[in-house]
Amino acid sequence: AQVLDARVETRFGNTLAAIRAAGPDAFFNAKLSILHPGTVVLPHCGPSNARLRAHVPLLVDPNATLRVAAEPRVAWAEGRALVFD
């Protein structure tokens, strides 16, 4: 798997190892993001609903939430996957 930012490899080596160990057919793609407390991700849409999205937070700000479409906000929990289409 290609890693574009060496800081991700350094900070999340075990996570990257698990993704790689799953094999090339396990994921269409996998991305790791570092979001600092107070970060706001603007509403956005993907190109289609043809695949599921999964977010697995590794470290969580206690005030962090996620909203998908018109659904109520969901609180993040470390290591707990949020899956939606």
GROMACS elastic network, one bead per residue, 0.5 to 0.9 nm:
[ bonds ]
;  ai    aj funct       b0    kb
    1    16     6  0.82869   500
    1    19     6  0.84840   500
    1    20     6  0.65882   500
    1    24     6  0.86470   500
    3     6     6  0.67792   500
    3     8     6  0.75439   500
    3     9     6  0.69279   500
    4     8     6  0.83052   500
    4     9     6  0.89441   500
    5     8     6  0.56945   500
    5     9     6  0.71154   500
    6     9     6  0.51037   500
    6    10     6  0.62873   500
    6    11     6  0.87063   500
    7    10     6  0.50410   500
    7    11     6  0.60502   500
    7    12     6  0.82655   500
    8    11     6  0.51970   500
    8    12     6  0.55688   500
    8    13     6  0.74447   500
    8    16     6  0.86863   500
    8    32     6  0.71958   500
    8    33     6  0.80757   500
    8    34     6  0.81372   500
    9    12     6  0.54604   500
    9    13     6  0.50647   500
    9    14     6  0.87344   500
    9    15     6  0.88890   500
    9    16     6  0.71174   500
   10    13     6  0.57450   500
   11    14     6  0.85454   500
   12    15     6  0.52974   500
   12    16     6  0.62642   500
   12    17     6  0.86417   500
   12    32     6  0.84530   500
   13    16     6  0.51522   500
   13    17     6  0.61005   500
   13    18     6  0.87147   500
   14    18     6  0.62863   500
   14    19     6  0.87541   500
   15    18     6  0.51677   500
   15    19     6  0.63588   500
   15    20     6  0.86876   500
   16    19     6  0.50873   500
   16    20     6  0.61294   500
   16    21     6  0.84928   500
   16    32     6  0.87754   500
   17    20     6  0.51144   500
   17    21     6  0.59922   500
   17    22     6  0.86788   500
   18    21     6  0.50111   500
   18    22     6  0.63167   500
   19    22     6  0.53325   500
   19    23     6  0.73732   500
   19    24     6  0.89417   500
   19    26     6  0.82596   500
   19    27     6  0.82077   500
   19    30     6  0.77389   500
   20    23     6  0.57309   500
   20    24     6  0.73563   500
   21    24     6  0.85330   500
   22    25     6  0.78560   500
   22    26     6  0.58152   500
   22    27     6  0.82193   500
   23    26     6  0.56884   500
   23    27     6  0.80843   500
   24    27     6  0.68328   500
   24    28     6  0.84423   500
   25    28     6  0.72642   500
   26    29     6  0.87461   500
   27    30     6  0.64861   500
   28    51     6  0.89279   500
   35    38     6  0.83629   500
   35    39     6  0.61400   500
   35    40     6  0.87733   500
   36    39     6  0.56620   500
   36    61     6  0.84946   500
   37    40     6  0.89087   500
   37    60     6  0.86867   500
   37    61     6  0.62037   500
   37    63     6  0.85275   500
   37    64     6  0.78645   500
   38    61     6  0.87261   500
   38    63     6  0.87782   500
   38    64     6  0.81703   500
   41    44     6  0.83859   500
   43    67     6  0.88828   500
   43    68     6  0.86772   500
   43    69     6  0.84937   500
   45    48     6  0.79559   500
   46    49     6  0.73995   500
   47    50     6  0.87002   500
   48    51     6  0.75761   500
   48    85     6  0.89161   500
   49    52     6  0.72675   500
   49    85     6  0.56360   500
   50    85     6  0.76826   500
   51    84     6  0.88626   500
   51    85     6  0.63499   500
   52    83     6  0.66760   500
   52    84     6  0.56541   500
   53    82     6  0.80357   500
   53    83     6  0.54826   500
   53    84     6  0.52725   500
   53    85     6  0.57692   500
   54    81     6  0.63865   500
   54    82     6  0.55105   500
   54    84     6  0.65472   500
   54    85     6  0.86948   500
   55    80     6  0.83720   500
   55    81     6  0.55637   500
   55    82     6  0.51720   500
   55    83     6  0.64677   500
   55    84     6  0.88463   500
   56    76     6  0.86940   500
   56    77     6  0.85048   500
   56    78     6  0.74360   500
   56    79     6  0.57554   500
   56    80     6  0.58847   500
   56    82     6  0.64497   500
   56    83     6  0.87501   500
   57    60     6  0.64043   500
   57    76     6  0.70036   500
   57    77     6  0.68679   500
   57    78     6  0.52763   500
   57    79     6  0.56126   500
   57    80     6  0.68593   500
   57    81     6  0.72163   500
   57    82     6  0.87047   500
   58    77     6  0.84543   500
   58    78     6  0.52353   500
   58    79     6  0.55381   500
   58    80     6  0.85451   500
   59    77     6  0.83940   500
   59    78     6  0.57115   500
   59    79     6  0.80222   500
   60    63     6  0.82327   500
   60    64     6  0.68698   500
   60    76     6  0.66782   500
   60    77     6  0.66643   500
   60    78     6  0.58400   500
   61    64     6  0.53635   500
   61    65     6  0.89958   500
   61    76     6  0.82608   500
   62    65     6  0.86538   500
   62    75     6  0.82186   500
   62    76     6  0.78496   500
   62    77     6  0.84729   500
   63    75     6  0.76773   500
   63    76     6  0.84713   500
   64    74     6  0.86767   500
   64    75     6  0.62486   500
   64    76     6  0.61783   500
   65    73     6  0.59623   500
   65    74     6  0.53726   500
   65    76     6  0.57937   500
   66    72     6  0.85717   500
   66    73     6  0.53849   500
   66    74     6  0.51992   500
   66    75     6  0.64749   500
   66    76     6  0.71535   500
   67    70     6  0.73842   500
   67    71     6  0.62571   500
   67    72     6  0.62355   500
   67    74     6  0.62783   500
   68    71     6  0.56579   500
   68    72     6  0.77275   500
   68    73     6  0.75215   500
   68    74     6  0.86981   500
   68    84     6  0.80633   500
   69    72     6  0.85844   500
   70    73     6  0.88171   500
   71    74     6  0.85347   500
   74    82     6  0.89390   500
   76    79     6  0.88986   500
   76    80     6  0.75018   500
   76    81     6  0.86619   500
   76    82     6  0.81506   500
   77    80     6  0.53878   500
   77    81     6  0.81050   500
   78    81     6  0.84459   500
